[in-house]
Amino acid sequence: MKLSRIKELISAEILCNEEMLSMETVCAFGSDLMSDVLALTCKDTILITGLTNIQTIRTAEMLDIKCIIFVRNKRPDETIVELAKEKGICILATRHTMFTTCGILYSNGLKGVDKD
């Protein structure tokens, strides 16, 4: 699924790296615990979270996650957005809760990351 479709489905605002909206992704993972995110094994994952601190960007960078969706109207501060720009991570923000965001994306064909 293209990031542009995801943006449309969840009525998201793009906060940085708009040029990445043509990128395809195959799965998503929702969590506010970065230790859980570090256990990911799926390539081309997007991260859905309400955690807007620097650790979210650093975790995404370590796992080569190219898109983060911030839920619940959460907005990272400008230093976080600038770091995401620098690291080539697309940032989207939606008013939806994590549950609703995950549900919308799942019901439209985006797979989740399941741990073995």
N, CA, C and O atoms as a MOPAC input file, in Angstrom:
PM7 MOZYME 1SCF
protein

 N      0.84800 1    -1.17200 1     0.00000 1
 C      0.00000 1     0.00000 1     0.00000 1
 C      0.89900 1     1.24400 1     0.00000 1
 O      1.88500 1     1.30800 1     0.73300 1
 N      0.54900 1     2.20600 1    -0.81600 1
 C      1.32400 1     3.45200 1    -0.87400 1
 C      1.01400 1     4.33800 1     0.33200 1
 O     -0.09600 1     4.33600 1     0.86400 1
 N      2.02700 1     5.09200 1     0.74300 1
 C      1.83300 1     6.02100 1     1.85800 1
 C      0.76300 1     7.05600 1     1.53700 1
 O      0.06300 1     7.51400 1     2.44000 1
 N      0.62400 1     7.42500 1     0.29100 1
 C     -0.42100 1     8.38800 1    -0.08600 1
 C     -1.80800 1     7.82000 1     0.20100 1
 O     -2.70500 1     8.55700 1     0.61100 1
 N     -1.99100 1     6.52700 1    -0.00800 1
 C     -3.27400 1     5.87200 1     0.29400 1
 C     -3.50300 1     5.81900 1     1.80600 1
 O     -4.61400 1     6.05800 1     2.28000 1
 N     -2.46000 1     5.50900 1     2.54700 1
 C     -2.55000 1     5.48900 1     4.00900 1
 C     -2.95100 1     6.87100 1     4.52300 1
 O     -3.84600 1     6.99500 1     5.36000 1
 N     -2.28800 1     7.89900 1     4.01800 1
 C     -2.60500 1     9.28100 1     4.40600 1
 C     -4.08000 1     9.57500 1     4.17600 1
 O     -4.74500 1    10.16600 1     5.02600 1
 N     -4.57800 1     9.16300 1     3.03600 1
 C     -5.98300 1     9.38900 1     2.68000 1
 C     -6.92600 1     8.61800 1     3.60200 1
 O     -7.90700 1     9.17900 1     4.09100 1
 N     -6.64200 1     7.35600 1     3.84100 1
 C     -7.52000 1     6.49900 1     4.64600 1
 C     -7.69100 1     6.99300 1     6.07400 1
 O     -8.78100 1     6.91100 1     6.63900 1
 N     -6.61300 1     7.50500 1     6.65600 1
 C     -6.68300 1     7.91300 1     8.06400 1
 C     -6.76400 1     9.43600 1     8.22800 1
 O     -6.60600 1     9.96200 1     9.32900 1
 N     -7.01100 1    10.12700 1     7.11900 1
 C     -7.12600 1    11.59100 1     7.13800 1
 C     -5.94500 1    12.23400 1     7.85400 1
 O     -6.11300 1    13.06700 1     8.74500 1
 N     -4.75000 1    11.83000 1     7.44500 1
 C     -3.52700 1    12.28300 1     8.11900 1
 C     -2.98200 1    13.56200 1     7.50000 1
 O     -3.22100 1    13.88000 1     6.33500 1
 N     -2.25100 1    14.26900 1     8.32200 1
 C     -1.49200 1    15.43300 1     7.89100 1
 C     -0.04400 1    14.98200 1     7.75300 1
 O      0.46200 1    14.23200 1     8.58800 1
 N      0.61400 1    15.43700 1     6.70700 1
 C      2.02600 1    15.09600 1     6.55200 1
 C      2.86700 1    16.19000 1     7.20300 1
 O      2.68500 1    17.37500 1     6.92600 1
 N      3.78800 1    15.77700 1     8.07400 1
 C      4.61800 1    16.73100 1     8.79900 1
 C      5.99700 1    16.90400 1     8.17900 1
 O      6.63300 1    17.94400 1     8.35200 1
 N      6.46500 1    15.88000 1     7.45100 1
 C      7.74700 1    16.01700 1     6.74900 1
 C      7.92400 1    14.90800 1     5.72200 1
 O      7.30300 1    13.84800 1     5.80300 1
 N      8.77900 1    15.18300 1     4.76600 1
 C      9.17100 1    14.25100 1     3.70200 1
 C      7.99100 1    13.81800 1     2.83100 1
 O      7.77900 1    12.63100 1     2.58300 1
 N      7.23800 1    14.80300 1     2.37800 1
 C      6.06900 1    14.57500 1     1.52800 1
 C      6.42600 1    13.81200 1     0.24900 1
 O      5.59700 1    13.08300 1    -0.29600 1
 N      7.63900 1    13.98100 1    -0.21600 1
 C      8.06400 1    13.30800 1    -1.44800 1
 C      8.05400 1    11.78300 1    -1.31300 1
 O      8.13800 1    11.07300 1    -2.31500 1
 N      7.95400 1    11.28500 1    -0.10300 1
 C      7.96200 1     9.83000 1     0.12700 1
 C      6.57100 1     9.20300 1     0.01200 1
 O      6.43800 1     7.98900 1     0.17300 1
 N      5.54400 1     9.98900 1    -0.26000 1
 C      4.17400 1     9.46100 1    -0.29800 1
 C      3.95900 1     8.40400 1    -1.37500 1
 O      2.98500 1     7.65400 1    -1.30700 1
 N      4.83600 1     8.32600 1    -2.35900 1
 C      4.69900 1     7.29500 1    -3.39200 1
 C      5.31600 1     5.96200 1    -2.96400 1
 O      5.20000 1     4.96400 1    -3.67700 1
 N      5.96500 1     5.94800 1    -1.80800 1
 C      6.59600 1     4.73100 1    -1.30200 1
 C      5.55300 1     3.66800 1    -0.94100 1
 O      4.47600 1     3.98500 1    -0.43700 1
 N      5.88600 1     2.42500 1    -1.20300 1
 C      5.03500 1     1.28700 1    -0.85100 1
 C      5.45600 1     0.70100 1     0.48800 1
 O      6.63700 1     0.69700 1     0.83400 1
 N      4.48200 1     0.21000 1     1.23200 1
 C      4.76000 1    -0.49600 1     2.47800 1
 C      3.92200 1    -1.76900 1     2.49700 1
 O      2.87400 1    -1.84000 1     1.85600 1
 N      4.38300 1    -2.76500 1     3.22900 1
 C      3.67400 1    -4.05100 1     3.23900 1
 C      3.05900 1    -4.38800 1     4.59000 1
 O      2.16300 1    -5.22900 1     4.66500 1
 N      3.52300 1    -3.74700 1     5.65900 1
 C      2.99100 1    -4.07300 1     6.97500 1
 C      3.14300 1    -2.89900 1     7.93700 1
 O      3.87900 1    -1.94800 1     7.67300 1
 N      2.43500 1    -2.98800 1     9.05100 1
 C      2.46400 1    -1.93200 1    10.05600 1
 C      2.53500 1    -2.54700 1    11.44500 1
 O      2.15900 1    -3.69900 1    11.65900 1
 N      3.03000 1    -1.73900 1    12.38900 1
 C      3.13100 1    -2.16300 1    13.77600 1
 C      2.74400 1    -0.98700 1    14.65000 1
 O      3.26700 1     0.11400 1    14.47500 1
 N      1.83800 1    -1.20400 1    15.58500 1
 C      1.40100 1    -0.15200 1    16.47600 1
 C      1.86800 1    -0.40500 1    17.89400 1
 O      1.58200 1    -1.45500 1    18.47000 1
 N      2.60000 1     0.57000 1    18.47000 1
 C      3.06700 1     0.43000 1    19.84000 1
 C      3.59600 1     1.75700 1    20.35300 1
 O      4.11100 1     2.57500 1    19.59100 1
 N      3.46000 1     1.95800 1    21.66700 1
 C      4.10400 1     3.07600 1    22.33400 1
 C      5.35200 1     2.61300 1    23.09200 1
 O      6.04800 1     3.42600 1    23.70000 1
 N      5.62800 1     1.33300 1    23.05400 1
 C      6.81600 1     0.76600 1    23.71300 1
 C      7.89700 1     0.49300 1    22.67000 1
 O      7.77900 1    -0.44100 1    21.87700 1
 N      8.93400 1     1.29900 1    22.67300 1
 C      9.97800 1     1.13900 1    21.66900 1
 C     10.72600 1    -0.18100 1    21.83300 1
 O     11.30100 1    -0.67600 1    20.86300 1
 N     10.73500 1    -0.75900 1    23.01800 1
 C     11.35900 1    -2.07000 1    23.20200 1
 C     10.60300 1    -3.13200 1    22.41000 1
 O     11.22200 1    -4.06300 1    21.89300 1
 N      9.28800 1    -3.01500 1    22.30200 1
 C      8.51600 1    -3.93700 1    21.46300 1
 C      8.81100 1    -3.71100 1    19.98900 1
 O      8.91000 1    -4.66600 1    19.21900 1
 N      8.94900 1    -2.47500 1    19.60200 1
 C      9.23900 1    -2.13800 1    18.20700 1
 C     10.58800 1    -2.72400 1    17.79600 1
 O     10.74800 1    -3.17800 1    16.66300 1
 N     11.55700 1    -2.71700 1    18.70700 1
 C     12.88600 1    -3.24900 1    18.39400 1
 C     12.86800 1    -4.73700 1    18.07300 1
 O     13.82900 1    -5.24800 1    17.50000 1
 N     11.80900 1    -5.43700 1    18.42500 1
 C     11.70200 1    -6.87100 1    18.13900 1
 C     11.11500 1    -7.14600 1    16.74800 1
 O     10.88500 1    -8.30500 1    16.40400 1
 N     10.87000 1    -6.11600 1    15.95400 1
 C     10.28500 1    -6.27700 1    14.61900 1
 C     11.18200 1    -7.06000 1    13.68000 1
 O     12.40800 1    -7.00000 1    13.76900 1
 N     10.54700 1    -7.79700 1    12.77600 1
 C     11.29800 1    -8.52500 1    11.76800 1
 C     10.79400 1    -8.26400 1    10.35400 1
 O     11.44100 1    -8.69500 1     9.39900 1
 N      9.67900 1    -7.58500 1    10.18100 1
 C      9.08400 1    -7.33300 1     8.86900 1
 C      9.78800 1    -6.17800 1     8.16600 1
 O      9.99600 1    -5.11500 1     8.75100 1
 N     10.15000 1    -6.39600 1     6.91500 1
 C     10.75700 1    -5.33900 1     6.10100 1
 C      9.64800 1    -4.40900 1     5.60200 1
 O      8.51200 1    -4.84300 1     5.41500 1
 N      9.97000 1    -3.16200 1     5.39300 1
 C      9.01900 1    -2.15900 1     4.88600 1
 C      7.83700 1    -1.94300 1     5.82100 1
 O      6.68900 1    -1.88800 1     5.38000 1
 N      8.12200 1    -1.82400 1     7.10000 1
 C      7.10500 1    -1.59800 1     8.12500 1
 C      6.90200 1    -0.10900 1     8.34900 1
 O      7.84300 1     0.67900 1     8.25000 1
 N      5.65600 1     0.27300 1     8.65400 1
 C      5.41200 1     1.61400 1     9.16600 1
 C      5.11500 1     1.47600 1    10.65700 1
 O      4.58300 1     0.46100 1    11.10700 1
 N      5.46300 1     2.49600 1    11.39900 1
 C      5.25800 1     2.49200 1    12.84200 1
 C      4.09800 1     3.41100 1    13.18100 1
 O      4.05700 1     4.55800 1    12.73700 1
 N      3.15500 1     2.91000 1    13.96900 1
 C      2.00900 1     3.67500 1    14.44200 1
 C      2.17500 1     3.83300 1    15.94500 1
 O      2.23100 1     2.84500 1    16.67600 1
 N      2.25600 1     5.08700 1    16.40900 1
 C      2.55000 1     5.32400 1    17.81800 1
 C      2.01900 1     6.68000 1    18.28200 1
 O      1.71400 1     7.55800 1    17.47500 1
 N      1.92100 1     6.82000 1    19.56800 1
 C      1.59300 1     8.10500 1    20.17200 1
 C      2.78600 1     8.71400 1    20.87700 1
 O      2.67900 1     9.78500 1    21.47400 1
 N      3.92400 1     8.03800 1    20.81100 1
 C      5.13600 1     8.47500 1    21.50000 1
 C      5.91100 1     9.44200 1    20.60500 1
 O      6.45600 1     9.03500 1    19.57800 1
 N      5.96200 1    10.70500 1    20.98600 1
 C      6.53600 1    11.74000 1    20.11500 1
 C      7.92100 1    12.21600 1    20.54000 1
 O      8.27700 1    13.37000 1    20.30400 1
 N      8.69500 1    11.35300 1    21.15700 1
 C     10.02300 1    11.80400 1    21.59400 1
 C     11.12500 1    11.33500 1    20.63900 1
 O     10.86100 1    10.64000 1    19.65700 1
 N     12.32500 1    11.71900 1    20.93900 1
 C     13.48500 1    11.42400 1    20.08600 1
 C     13.72700 1     9.92500 1    19.92700 1
 O     14.22800 1     9.48100 1    18.89400 1
 N     13.37100 1     9.14100 1    20.95500 1
 C     13.59000 1     7.69100 1    20.88500 1
 C     12.79000 1     7.04300 1    19.75900 1
 O     13.21700 1     6.03600 1    19.19400 1
 N     11.65300 1     7.60600 1    19.43600 1
 C     10.84400 1     7.06600 1    18.34000 1
 C     11.59700 1     7.19400 1    17.01800 1
 O     11.63700 1     6.25000 1    16.22900 1
 N     12.18500 1     8.34400 1    16.78300 1
 C     12.95000 1     8.55400 1    15.55200 1
 C     14.19000 1     7.66700 1    15.53800 1
 O     14.50900 1     7.06100 1    14.51600 1
 N     14.88700 1     7.59000 1    16.66500 1
 C     16.09700 1     6.75100 1    16.75000 1
 C     15.76600 1     5.27100 1    16.53200 1
 O     16.51700 1     4.55600 1    15.86800 1
 N     14.65400 1     4.81900 1    17.08700 1
 C     14.22900 1     3.42600 1    16.89200 1
 C     13.90800 1     3.17400 1    15.42600 1
 O     14.32800 1     2.16500 1    14.86100 1
 N     13.17000 1     4.08300 1    14.81500 1
 C     12.83600 1     3.94800 1    13.39100 1
 C     14.10300 1     3.91600 1    12.53900 1
 O     14.21100 1     3.13600 1    11.59300 1
 N     15.04200 1     4.76100 1    12.88300 1
 C     16.30500 1     4.79900 1    12.14500 1
 C     17.03900 1     3.46000 1    12.24500 1
 O     17.53700 1     2.94600 1    11.24300 1
 N     17.10500 1     2.90200 1    13.44600 1
 C     17.80300 1     1.62100 1    13.64700 1
 C     17.17700 1     0.49500 1    12.84200 1
 O     17.88000 1    -0.39200 1    12.35800 1
 N     15.85700 1     0.52700 1    12.69600 1
 C     15.14200 1    -0.55200 1    12.01000 1
 C     14.84100 1    -0.23700 1    10.54800 1
 O     14.16500 1    -1.01200 1     9.87100 1
 N     15.33500 1     0.88500 1    10.06600 1
 C     15.09600 1     1.33200 1     8.69600 1
 C     13.59600 1     1.48800 1     8.40200 1
 O     13.13300 1     1.18600 1     7.30200 1
 N     12.85700 1     1.96000 1     9.39400 1
 C     11.43400 1     2.26900 1     9.22600 1
 C     11.36000 1     3.62900 1     8.54100 1
 O     11.94400 1     4.60200 1     9.01700 1
 N     10.64800 1     3.69300 1     7.43000 1
 C     10.61900 1     4.91100 1     6.61900 1
 C      9.40700 1     5.79400 1     6.86800 1
 O      9.32100 1     6.88900 1     6.31200 1
 N      8.45700 1     5.33700 1     7.70100 1
 C      7.27800 1     6.15300 1     7.98000 1
 C      6.79800 1     5.91700 1     9.41300 1
 O      6.70400 1     4.77900 1     9.87300 1
 N      6.50000 1     7.00900 1    10.10100 1
 C      5.90500 1     6.95700 1    11.43800 1
 C      4.58700 1     7.71000 1    11.37200 1
 O      4.51200 1     8.81500 1    10.83400 1
 N      3.54700 1     7.09500 1    11.92800 1
 C      2.25100 1     7.75400 1    12.05200 1
 C      2.02000 1     8.03700 1    13.52500 1
 O      1.96400 1     7.11900 1    14.34300 1
 N      1.88500 1     9.31600 1    13.85700 1
 C      1.55600 1     9.70600 1    15.21900 1
 C      0.02900 1     9.80400 1    15.34800 1
 O     -0.63800 1    10.45000 1    14.54000 1
 N     -0.50100 1     9.15200 1    16.37800 1
 C     -1.95300 1     9.06500 1    16.57800 1
 C     -2.41200 1     9.98300 1    17.71100 1
 O     -1.59500 1    10.60700 1    18.38900 1
 N     -3.72100 1    10.05500 1    17.90500 1
 C     -4.33700 1    10.80600 1    19.01400 1
 C     -3.99100 1    12.29600 1    18.98100 1
 O     -3.84300 1    12.93300 1    20.02300 1
 N     -3.86500 1    12.84100 1    17.76300 1
 C     -3.51900 1    14.26400 1    17.60700 1
 C     -2.18800 1    14.63800 1    18.24000 1
 O     -1.96400 1    15.80700 1    18.55500 1
 N     -1.30900 1    13.67500 1    18.43000 1
 C      0.01800 1    13.95200 1    18.99700 1
 C      0.87500 1    14.63200 1    17.93400 1
 O      0.83200 1    14.26900 1    16.75800 1
 N      1.63400 1    15.59900 1    18.35400 1
 C      2.51100 1    16.35900 1    17.46500 1
 C      3.91800 1    16.40800 1    18.06100 1
 O      4.10600 1    16.88700 1    19.17900 1
 N      4.89700 1    15.91400 1    17.31600 1
 C      6.27200 1    16.04200 1    17.80000 1
 C      6.72600 1    17.49200 1    17.68500 1
 O      6.21800 1    18.24600 1    16.85600 1
 N      7.68600 1    17.87600 1    18.52300 1
 C      8.19100 1    19.24200 1    18.41400 1
 C      9.09300 1    19.35300 1    17.18000 1
 O      9.41700 1    18.35600 1    16.53400 1
 N      9.48200 1    20.56900 1    16.87900 1
 C     10.21900 1    20.83800 1    15.63800 1
 C     11.56800 1    20.11800 1    15.57200 1
 O     12.00500 1    19.75300 1    14.48100 1
 N     12.23600 1    19.90600 1    16.70000 1
 C     13.52400 1    19.19900 1    16.66500 1
 C     13.33500 1    17.74400 1    16.23900 1
 O     14.18900 1    17.17700 1    15.55600 1
 N     12.22300 1    17.14500 1    16.64100 1
 C     11.92200 1    15.75900 1    16.24700 1
 C     11.62500 1    15.70600 1    14.74600 1
 O     12.12000 1    14.82400 1    14.04400 1
 N     10.82700 1    16.64100 1    14.26300 1
 C     10.49000 1    16.69700 1    12.83400 1
 C     11.75800 1    16.92700 1    12.00300 1
 O     11.93800 1    16.29400 1    10.96300 1
 N     12.62000 1    17.81100 1    12.44900 1
 C     13.87500 1    18.08000 1    11.72500 1
 C     14.76500 1    16.83500 1    11.66700 1
 O     15.37400 1    16.56000 1    10.63300 1
 N     14.84300 1    16.08700 1    12.76300 1
 C     15.63500 1    14.85900 1    12.76600 1
 C     15.03900 1    13.83900 1    11.79500 1
 O     15.77600 1    13.17100 1    11.07000 1
 N     13.72400 1    13.71800 1    11.77600 1
 C     13.07100 1    12.80300 1    10.84000 1
 C     13.36100 1    13.20900 1     9.39100 1
 O     13.62300 1    12.35200 1     8.54700 1
 N     13.31400 1    14.49600 1     9.10700 1
 C     13.65300 1    14.98600 1     7.75900 1
 C     15.06300 1    14.56000 1     7.38900 1
 O     15.31100 1    14.03600 1     6.30300 1
 N     15.98000 1    14.79700 1     8.31800 1
 C     17.39600 1    14.47400 1     8.10300 1
 C     17.60700 1    12.97300 1     7.87400 1
 O     18.45100 1    12.57800 1     7.07000 1
 N     16.84800 1    12.15300 1     8.57400 1
 C     17.02400 1    10.69500 1     8.49300 1
 C     16.16800 1    10.05000 1     7.39000 1
 O     16.22300 1     8.83500 1     7.20000 1
 N     15.38700 1    10.84900 1     6.66900 1
 C     14.57400 1    10.31200 1     5.57600 1
 C     13.38300 1     9.50700 1     6.05600 1
 O     13.03500 1     8.48700 1     5.46200 1
 N     12.75900 1     9.96500 1     7.13100 1
 C     11.58400 1     9.28900 1     7.68900 1
 C     10.37000 1    10.18700 1     7.47400 1
 O     10.35400 1    11.34000 1     7.90700 1
 N      9.37100 1     9.65900 1     6.81400 1
 C      8.12700 1    10.38500 1     6.58000 1
 C      7.30900 1    10.38400 1     7.87300 1
 O      7.15100 1     9.34300 1     8.51200 1
 N      6.79800 1    11.53600 1     8.25000 1
 C      5.99200 1    11.64300 1     9.47000 1
 C      4.57000 1    12.05300 1     9.09000 1
 O      4.35500 1    13.06100 1     8.41800 1
 N      3.61000 1    11.25000 1     9.53600 1
 C      2.19200 1    11.56100 1     9.37100 1
 C      1.57600 1    11.71800 1    10.75400 1
 O      2.06400 1    11.13500 1    11.72300 1
 N      0.51400 1    12.49700 1    10.85000 1
 C     -0.19900 1    12.66900 1    12.11900 1
 C     -1.70000 1    12.56300 1    11.84300 1
 O     -2.20600 1    13.12500 1    10.87200 1
 N     -2.39900 1    11.83700 1    12.71000 1
 C     -3.83900 1    11.66600 1    12.57300 1
 C     -4.53300 1    11.90500 1    13.90800 1
 O     -3.92600 1    11.75300 1    14.96800 1
 N     -5.77400 1    12.27100 1    13.85100 1
 C     -6.57600 1    12.48200 1    15.05200 1
 C     -7.07300 1    11.15600 1    15.63000 1
 O     -7.46200 1    11.08700 1    16.79600 1
 N     -7.05600 1    10.11200 1    14.81400 1
 C     -7.56600 1     8.81000 1    15.25100 1
 C     -6.72600 1     8.19900 1    16.36700 1
 O     -5.53600 1     8.48700 1    16.49000 1
 N     -7.35300 1     7.35900 1    17.17300 1
 C     -6.61900 1     6.59600 1    18.17400 1
 C     -5.78100 1     5.52700 1    17.47200 1
 O     -5.95000 1     5.27700 1    16.27800 1
 N     -4.88900 1     4.90900 1    18.21500 1
 C     -4.07400 1     3.83900 1    17.63800 1
 C     -4.96000 1     2.68300 1    17.17400 1
 O     -4.75700 1     2.13600 1    16.09000 1
 N     -5.93700 1     2.31500 1    17.99600 1
 C     -6.82900 1     1.20700 1    17.66300 1
 C     -7.56600 1     1.47800 1    16.35400 1
 O     -7.61300 1     0.62200 1    15.47100 1
 N     -8.13000 1     2.65500 1    16.23900 1
 C     -8.88300 1     3.00600 1    15.03700 1
 C     -7.96600 1     3.07100 1    13.81600 1
 O     -8.31700 1     2.57000 1    12.74700 1
 N     -6.80600 1     3.68100 1    13.97200 1
 C     -5.84600 1     3.77400 1    12.86600 1
 C     -5.45700 1     2.38400 1    12.37400 1
 O     -5.47700 1     2.11600 1    11.17300 1
 N     -5.10700 1     1.51100 1    13.29800 1
 C     -4.73400 1     0.14400 1    12.92900 1
 C     -5.90600 1    -0.57500 1    12.25100 1
 O     -5.72300 1    -1.28000 1    11.25900 1
 N     -7.09900 1    -0.38700 1    12.79700 1
 C     -8.28300 1    -1.03300 1    12.22700 1
 C     -8.56800 1    -0.58300 1    10.81100 1
 O     -8.85300 1    -1.40600 1     9.94100 1
 N     -8.49600 1     0.71300 1    10.57300 1
 C     -8.73400 1     1.24400 1     9.22200 1
 C     -7.73300 1     0.66300 1     8.24000 1
 O     -8.11000 1     0.20100 1     7.16300 1
 N     -6.46500 1     0.68500 1     8.60600 1
 C     -5.42800 1     0.19400 1     7.69900 1
 C     -5.53500 1    -1.31500 1     7.47600 1
 O     -5.37900 1    -1.79300 1     6.35200 1
 N     -5.79900 1    -2.05300 1     8.53900 1
 C     -5.94600 1    -3.50400 1     8.42300 1
 C     -7.14500 1    -3.86400 1     7.53800 1
 O     -7.04700 1    -4.74100 1     6.67900 1
 N     -8.25200 1    -3.19600 1     7.74800 1
 C     -9.46200 1    -3.51100 1     6.97000 1
 C     -9.32800 1    -3.11600 1     5.49800 1
 O    -10.12800 1    -3.53400 1     4.66000 1
 N     -8.31600 1    -2.31300 1     5.19500 1
 C     -8.05500 1    -1.93700 1     3.80600 1
 C     -6.87100 1    -2.69600 1     3.20300 1
 O     -6.36800 1    -2.32500 1     2.14200 1
 N     -6.42900 1    -3.75600 1     3.87900 1
 C     -5.45600 1    -4.66500 1     3.28900 1
 C     -4.02600 1    -4.58700 1     3.79000 1
 O     -3.19100 1    -5.38900 1     3.37200 1
 N     -3.71700 1    -3.64100 1     4.67800 1
 C     -2.35800 1    -3.57900 1     5.19500 1
 C     -2.18000 1    -4.63300 1     6.28300 1
 O     -2.97500 1    -4.69800 1     7.22200 1
 N     -1.17400 1    -5.43400 1     6.16600 1
 C     -0.93800 1    -6.51000 1     7.12400 1
 C     -0.25200 1    -5.98600 1     8.38100 1
 O      0.43700 1    -4.96600 1     8.35500 1
 N     -0.45400 1    -6.70100 1     9.46900 1
 C      0.24000 1    -6.39400 1    10.70600 1
 C      1.50700 1    -7.19600 1    10.82400 1
 O      1.70800 1    -8.16100 1    10.08700 1
 N      2.36500 1    -6.80800 1    11.74200 1
 C      3.57900 1    -7.56800 1    12.02700 1
 C      3.24900 1    -8.50500 1    13.17300 1
 O      2.91900 1    -8.06200 1    14.27300 1
 N      3.33900 1    -9.78400 1    12.91700 1
 C      3.07500 1   -10.78500 1    13.95900 1
 C      4.38900 1   -11.38700 1    14.41500 1
 O      5.24200 1   -11.76100 1    13.60900 1
 N      4.52900 1   -11.47100 1    15.72700 1
 C      5.72700 1   -12.09800 1    16.28500 1
 C      5.55200 1   -13.61000 1    16.24100 1
 O      4.46000 1   -14.12700 1    16.47400 1
 N      6.62000 1   -14.29700 1    15.94500 1
 C      6.57500 1   -15.77500 1    15.88000 1
 C      6.40900 1   -16.38600 1    17.24300 1
 O      6.35300 1   -17.60900 1    17.36800 1

